[in-house]
Amino acid sequence: MPHSAEEVHDLRILPEPTDSEDQYIIPLQYRKMENLHIVFWLFKDVAWCMGLSWLGITMIVPTLIISIIIAYRTREYMSELCHNLAITVWISANSYWMVSEFLHFDNRIIAGEVTFKHLALIPFIAGILILGFYYLIWKPRNRNKA
């Protein structure tokens, strides 16, 4: 039974929020998914480092899918949504770069000194733009929102 000033949430006892503080509580089910996401992400990058193309390419699918699900689930909170979308495009850029190296087209010239590996800059820049939008436009205009 919870104490009078506390509530039980996902097997954790959290203090009851006061009027002056906002809390964002992540449900345990979501936290477990985020933790599994990290495992897939690490396997993808370790496989890349070790040159295990079959494992690295396979790990793109669960890593990217979970990233998209996490972004979707946090869509009500602009801060969380923008950061999770930035992570999703980062994983996309990182995955494309990895695949370009595994399939040996990373150093092929597109034009001038631009190679296929440089195309990874597109989603990387998209992530920067998403976070730029949040920090430079949305957050200053919505100081009282998450």
C-alpha positions as CSV (number, residue, x, y, z in Angstrom):
1,M,0.0,0.0,0.0
2,P,1.5,3.4,-1.0
3,H,2.3,6.0,1.6
4,S,-0.1,9.0,1.7
5,A,2.4,11.3,-0.1
6,E,3.5,8.7,-2.6
7,E,2.1,6.7,-5.4
8,V,3.2,3.4,-6.8
9,H,4.0,3.5,-10.5
10,D,5.3,0.5,-12.4
11,L,6.7,-1.1,-9.3
12,R,8.5,2.1,-8.2
13,I,7.5,4.4,-5.5
14,L,7.6,7.9,-6.7
15,P,7.1,11.1,-4.6
16,E,3.8,12.8,-5.3
17,P,4.5,15.8,-7.6
18,T,4.2,19.2,-6.1
19,D,2.5,22.2,-7.8
20,S,5.8,23.7,-8.7
21,E,7.4,20.7,-10.5
22,D,6.5,18.9,-13.7
23,Q,7.2,15.3,-14.0
24,Y,7.5,13.1,-17.1
25,I,7.2,9.5,-16.0
26,I,8.1,6.8,-18.5
27,P,6.0,3.7,-18.1
28,L,8.0,0.6,-17.3
29,Q,6.9,-1.1,-20.6
30,Y,8.4,1.8,-22.6
31,R,11.6,1.9,-20.6
32,K,12.1,-1.8,-21.3
33,M,11.7,-1.2,-25.0
34,E,14.2,1.7,-24.8
35,N,16.7,-0.5,-23.1
36,L,16.2,-3.3,-25.7
37,H,16.7,-0.6,-28.3
38,I,20.1,0.2,-26.9
39,V,21.1,-3.5,-27.0
40,F,20.1,-3.7,-30.7
41,W,21.9,-0.4,-31.4
42,L,25.1,-1.7,-29.7
43,F,25.0,-5.0,-31.6
44,K,24.6,-3.1,-34.9
45,D,27.6,-0.9,-34.2
46,V,29.8,-3.6,-32.8
47,A,29.0,-5.7,-35.9
48,W,30.0,-2.7,-38.0
49,C,33.3,-2.3,-36.1
50,M,34.0,-6.1,-36.4
51,G,33.1,-6.2,-40.1
52,L,30.2,-8.6,-39.5
53,S,28.0,-7.3,-42.3
54,W,25.2,-9.8,-42.0
55,L,24.7,-9.0,-38.3
56,G,25.1,-5.2,-38.7
57,I,22.6,-5.1,-41.6
58,T,20.2,-7.4,-39.7
59,M,20.3,-5.2,-36.6
60,I,19.2,-2.1,-38.6
61,V,15.7,-3.4,-38.7
62,P,14.9,-3.8,-35.0
63,T,17.0,-0.7,-34.1
64,L,15.2,1.5,-36.5
65,I,11.7,0.1,-35.9
66,I,12.0,0.5,-32.1
67,S,13.4,4.1,-32.6
68,I,10.3,4.9,-34.7
69,I,7.9,3.4,-32.1
70,I,9.6,5.4,-29.3
71,A,9.3,8.6,-31.3
72,Y,5.6,7.8,-32.0
73,R,4.9,7.1,-28.3
74,T,6.4,10.4,-27.2
75,R,4.6,12.5,-29.8
76,E,2.6,14.3,-27.1
77,Y,5.8,15.9,-25.7
78,M,7.5,18.1,-28.2
79,S,10.9,17.8,-26.4
80,E,10.8,14.0,-26.4
81,L,9.4,13.8,-29.9
82,C,12.1,16.1,-31.4
83,H,14.9,14.3,-29.6
84,N,13.6,10.9,-30.6
85,L,13.1,11.9,-34.2
86,A,16.7,13.2,-34.2
87,I,17.8,9.8,-32.9
88,T,15.8,8.0,-35.6
89,V,17.4,10.0,-38.4
90,W,20.8,9.6,-36.7
91,I,20.3,5.8,-36.8
92,S,19.2,6.0,-40.4
93,A,22.3,8.0,-41.3
94,N,24.5,5.7,-39.3
95,S,22.9,2.6,-40.9
96,Y,23.3,4.0,-44.4
97,W,26.9,4.8,-43.8
98,M,27.5,1.3,-42.4
99,V,25.8,-0.4,-45.4
100,S,27.8,1.8,-47.9
101,E,31.0,0.5,-46.3
102,F,29.9,-3.1,-46.1
103,L,28.8,-3.1,-49.7
104,H,31.9,-1.1,-50.8
105,F,30.2,1.8,-52.5
106,D,31.1,4.3,-49.8
107,N,34.0,5.8,-51.7
108,R,32.5,5.9,-55.1
109,I,32.3,9.4,-56.5
110,I,29.0,11.0,-57.1
111,A,30.3,14.4,-58.2
112,G,33.5,16.2,-57.6
113,E,34.8,15.0,-54.3
114,V,31.4,14.0,-53.0
115,T,31.1,10.2,-52.4
116,F,28.1,8.0,-51.6
117,K,29.2,8.0,-48.0
118,H,28.5,11.8,-47.9
119,L,24.8,11.1,-48.6
120,A,24.7,10.1,-44.9
121,L,24.9,13.9,-44.2
122,I,21.3,14.3,-45.4
123,P,19.7,12.5,-42.4
124,F,22.4,13.8,-40.0
125,I,21.5,17.4,-41.1
126,A,17.8,16.5,-40.8
127,G,18.5,15.6,-37.1
128,I,20.3,18.9,-36.5
129,L,17.4,20.8,-38.2
130,I,14.9,19.0,-36.0
131,L,16.8,19.9,-32.8
132,G,17.4,23.4,-34.1
133,F,13.7,23.8,-34.6
134,Y,13.0,22.6,-31.1
135,Y,15.7,24.7,-29.3
136,L,15.6,27.9,-31.5
137,I,11.9,28.1,-32.4
138,W,9.5,25.9,-30.5
139,K,11.0,26.0,-27.0
140,P,11.4,29.8,-26.8
141,R,7.8,30.2,-27.8
142,N,6.4,27.5,-25.5
143,R,8.3,28.0,-22.2
144,N,5.5,26.5,-20.1
145,K,5.2,23.3,-22.2
146,A,7.4,20.2,-22.4
